[in-house]
């Protein structure tokens, strides 16, 4: 009688295991194990009965999961599954890059710029750049306030990335302020008849403007 009970329990356990395995398999990503599949951390890869966990994976409750963001690769011969990390190298402002950023601080001789776009790519995390007045214009500028002010959006080029903070220039063709705000009331400055004037209060200001001021999309 006891043996019948044990046998019955064993059958029920196997039946329950098959049900769980079937449910897990139905939630698996692509079942074509011959080709790589992009996965993210915590994604179910397979059940442990199919393939043993390899590098970049872990097993929990009979299921193999991904530890990394990357490609799932399966070795059918050795019955193992692994994940090879595949993360993009972050875009950074380097020599020659055209960048767009917001002026966060403007002093007499330099401005601090929060760079949020490098060439054509919007960054997920901004970089800090510095614009010195000597690199701001092809002509002599007496003070940075005539080039740009805090809150302005500028288009610049990186000419030195050897230091901790990229050095910028707006002296080249097509570079300079692309969007600016009134230092008196905060209104948008509009270029009309070659004058930069606030549409709210009429205040007229001066900036080192890019050719496409007011046209280029900042974000």
Protein Blocks (a to p, Z undefined) as FASTA:
>chain_A
ZZmmmmmmmmmmmmmmmmmmmmmmmmpccfblkbccdddehiafbdfklpccdehiacee
hiacdfbdcdddddfknopacddddddddddddehiacddddfbdcfkbccdddfbehja
ccfbdcdddddfklmbfbdcfbfklmbcehiacddddfbfkbmbdcddfkbghiacfbdc
dfklopacddeehiacdfklopacdddddfkgokacfZZ
